[in-house]
Amino acid sequence: MKTYNKVLMIIAALSLGLLFLFPMWKIYLTAPQYPEGLELHIWVNKLAGSSESVLQNFNILNHYIGMEPIHAESFKELRIMPYVVYFFMATGVIIALIGKRRLVLYWASLLMLAGAVGIFDFYMWLHKFGTNLNPEAPIKVPGMTYIPPLLGSKQLLNFEALSLPGWGSLGIFLAVLLAGLVYFLSRRTAKSATVRHNNVLV
């Protein structure tokens, strides 16, 4: 790979650092009793909200409808995911220094697979919390579940739930996009070199 391709690959790997600077997903709840709304921020290594009281308010609401309380300690994924991100950042830089375009393709493919697994795990998390309800909850609606949307909006009783990627997810998108660009550019360069070599032989 040429030097500019190596630089792009390093940028691709380091862009995953956005996952530590911004939330990777956000869930918004609005209702008449919460006109200002509640924002739950899901980071690669923690759960937080737009204010200190948000997570507490979420758990108060969860108590009334029978959902489990939400605590970061309950999710082993939040302890594992930072190391997964470090792995991709380190291997991405190493691959850039090695300069093998096939490794770039493997790296980008593995990153997309890890992202798909993460989304599926997130969906299972939402499903578990929205369906595993306490039968002794103060508010019981027969047949009602409270699964927030994976992406987009959904009405849950008198709450409007909206789920969207956060700025941290942009790091994964940039990493895959730039790695794909590096593979395409280096492949085109390799083909041009092969054509020139054949012309010389002729």
C-alpha positions as CSV (number, residue, x, y, z in Angstrom):
1,M,0.0,0.0,0.0
2,K,1.1,3.5,-0.7
3,T,1.8,5.9,2.2
4,Y,-1.5,7.8,1.8
5,N,-3.4,4.5,2.0
6,K,-1.6,3.6,5.2
7,V,-2.5,7.0,6.7
8,L,-6.1,6.5,5.8
9,M,-6.1,3.1,7.4
10,I,-4.6,4.5,10.6
11,I,-7.3,7.2,10.6
12,A,-9.9,4.4,10.1
13,A,-8.6,2.5,13.1
14,L,-8.3,5.6,15.4
15,S,-11.8,6.8,14.4
16,L,-13.2,4.0,16.6
17,G,-12.0,6.2,19.5
18,L,-15.2,8.2,19.0
19,L,-16.9,5.4,20.9
20,F,-15.2,6.6,24.1
21,L,-16.0,10.3,23.4
22,F,-19.7,10.1,22.6
23,P,-22.6,7.7,23.3
24,M,-23.1,5.0,20.7
25,W,-26.9,4.9,21.1
26,K,-29.6,7.0,22.7
27,I,-33.2,6.3,23.8
28,Y,-35.5,9.2,24.3
29,L,-38.8,9.1,26.3
30,T,-41.4,11.8,26.2
31,A,-44.8,11.9,28.1
32,P,-47.1,14.5,29.6
33,Q,-45.5,14.0,33.0
34,Y,-42.0,14.5,31.5
35,P,-42.5,17.3,28.9
36,E,-38.7,17.9,28.8
37,G,-38.2,14.2,28.0
38,L,-35.7,11.7,29.3
39,E,-32.6,10.7,27.4
40,L,-30.8,7.4,28.2
41,H,-27.3,7.4,26.7
42,I,-25.6,4.0,26.0
43,W,-21.8,4.2,25.8
44,V,-19.4,1.5,24.9
45,N,-18.5,1.2,28.6
46,K,-21.3,2.8,30.7
47,L,-24.9,3.9,30.9
48,A,-25.7,7.5,31.6
49,G,-28.3,10.2,30.8
50,S,-28.7,13.8,29.8
51,S,-28.7,14.6,33.5
52,E,-27.8,12.8,36.7
53,S,-31.4,12.0,37.5
54,V,-32.3,10.4,34.2
55,L,-31.3,6.9,35.0
56,Q,-33.1,7.2,38.4
57,N,-36.3,8.4,36.6
58,F,-36.1,5.5,34.1
59,N,-35.9,3.0,37.0
60,I,-38.8,4.6,38.8
61,L,-40.9,4.2,35.6
62,N,-39.6,0.6,35.2
63,H,-40.7,-0.2,38.8
64,Y,-44.3,0.8,38.1
65,I,-44.6,-1.3,35.0
66,G,-42.6,-4.2,36.4
67,M,-39.3,-3.9,34.4
68,E,-36.0,-4.7,36.0
69,P,-34.0,-1.7,37.2
70,I,-31.2,-0.6,34.7
71,H,-27.7,-0.6,36.2
72,A,-24.5,-0.7,34.2
73,E,-23.2,-3.4,36.5
74,S,-25.9,-5.7,35.1
75,F,-24.3,-5.7,31.6
76,K,-21.1,-7.7,31.1
77,E,-21.0,-6.3,27.6
78,L,-20.1,-2.9,29.0
79,R,-17.0,-4.5,30.5
80,I,-16.1,-6.4,27.4
81,M,-16.8,-3.9,24.6
82,P,-14.0,-1.5,25.4
83,Y,-11.4,-4.3,25.0
84,V,-13.0,-5.2,21.6
85,V,-12.7,-1.6,20.5
86,Y,-9.0,-1.5,21.6
87,F,-8.4,-4.7,19.7
88,F,-9.8,-3.2,16.5
89,M,-7.9,0.0,17.0
90,A,-4.6,-1.7,17.6
91,T,-4.9,-4.3,14.8
92,G,-6.0,-1.6,12.4
93,V,-2.9,0.4,13.0
94,I,-0.7,-2.7,12.7
95,I,-2.4,-3.7,9.4
96,A,-1.7,-0.1,8.1
97,L,2.0,-0.5,9.0
98,I,2.1,-4.0,7.4
99,G,0.5,-2.6,4.3
100,K,-1.4,-5.7,3.0
101,R,-4.7,-4.8,1.4
102,R,-6.2,-8.2,1.9
103,L,-5.8,-7.7,5.7
104,V,-7.7,-4.5,5.4
105,L,-10.6,-6.4,3.8
106,Y,-10.5,-9.0,6.6
107,W,-10.4,-6.2,9.3
108,A,-13.3,-4.3,7.8
109,S,-15.4,-7.5,7.4
110,L,-14.7,-8.5,11.0
111,L,-15.6,-5.1,12.3
112,M,-18.9,-5.2,10.4
113,L,-19.6,-8.6,11.9
114,A,-18.8,-7.4,15.4
115,G,-21.2,-4.4,14.8
116,A,-24.0,-6.8,13.7
117,V,-23.5,-8.9,16.7
118,G,-23.6,-5.8,18.9
119,I,-26.9,-4.7,17.4
120,F,-28.4,-8.1,17.8
121,D,-27.2,-8.2,21.5
122,F,-28.8,-4.7,22.0
123,Y,-32.1,-6.0,20.6
124,M,-32.0,-9.0,22.9
125,W,-31.3,-6.6,25.8
126,L,-34.4,-4.5,24.9
127,H,-36.5,-7.6,24.4
128,K,-35.5,-9.0,27.8
129,F,-36.2,-5.8,29.7
130,G,-39.4,-5.2,27.9
131,T,-41.0,-8.7,28.3
132,N,-39.5,-10.0,31.6
133,L,-42.0,-8.1,33.8
134,N,-42.7,-8.5,37.5
135,P,-46.3,-9.8,37.9
136,E,-46.6,-7.8,41.1
137,A,-46.0,-4.5,39.4
138,P,-48.3,-1.6,40.4
139,I,-49.4,-1.1,36.7
140,K,-50.4,-4.2,34.8
141,V,-51.9,-4.2,31.3
142,P,-52.8,-7.7,30.2
143,G,-50.7,-8.8,27.1
144,M,-48.7,-5.5,27.2
145,T,-45.0,-5.5,26.7
146,Y,-42.6,-2.6,26.9
147,I,-39.9,-3.3,24.3
148,P,-38.4,0.0,23.1
149,P,-37.7,0.3,19.4
150,L,-34.3,-0.8,18.2
151,L,-34.4,2.1,15.7
152,G,-37.1,4.7,15.3
153,S,-40.1,5.5,17.4
154,K,-42.8,3.5,19.2
155,Q,-45.7,4.3,21.5
156,L,-45.5,2.6,25.0
157,L,-48.7,3.5,27.0
158,N,-48.6,7.2,27.2
159,F,-44.8,7.4,26.4
160,E,-43.3,8.0,23.0
161,A,-40.0,6.1,22.8
162,L,-37.4,7.1,20.2
163,S,-34.2,5.1,19.6
164,L,-31.4,6.5,17.5
165,P,-27.6,5.9,17.0
166,G,-25.4,8.4,18.9
167,W,-22.3,10.2,17.6
168,G,-20.1,7.3,18.9
169,S,-21.6,5.0,16.2
170,L,-20.2,7.4,13.6
171,G,-16.7,6.0,14.6
172,I,-17.7,2.5,13.4
173,F,-19.2,3.9,10.2
174,L,-16.1,6.0,9.4
175,A,-13.8,3.0,10.2
176,V,-15.6,0.7,7.8
177,L,-15.9,3.4,5.1
178,L,-12.3,4.5,5.2
179,A,-11.1,0.8,5.3
180,G,-13.2,0.1,2.3
181,L,-11.7,3.1,0.5
182,V,-8.2,2.0,1.4
183,Y,-8.9,-1.5,0.0
184,F,-10.4,0.0,-3.2
185,L,-7.6,2.5,-3.8
186,S,-4.8,0.0,-3.0
187,R,-6.5,-2.6,-5.3
188,R,-6.6,-0.1,-8.1
189,T,-3.0,0.8,-7.6
190,A,-2.0,-2.9,-7.6
191,K,-3.9,-3.4,-10.9
192,S,-2.2,-0.4,-12.5
193,A,1.2,-1.8,-11.4
194,T,0.4,-5.2,-13.0
195,V,-0.7,-3.6,-16.3
196,R,2.5,-1.5,-16.4
197,H,4.6,-4.6,-15.6
198,N,2.9,-6.6,-18.4
199,N,3.4,-3.8,-20.9
200,V,7.1,-3.7,-20.0
201,L,7.4,-7.4,-20.6
202,V,5.7,-7.1,-24.0
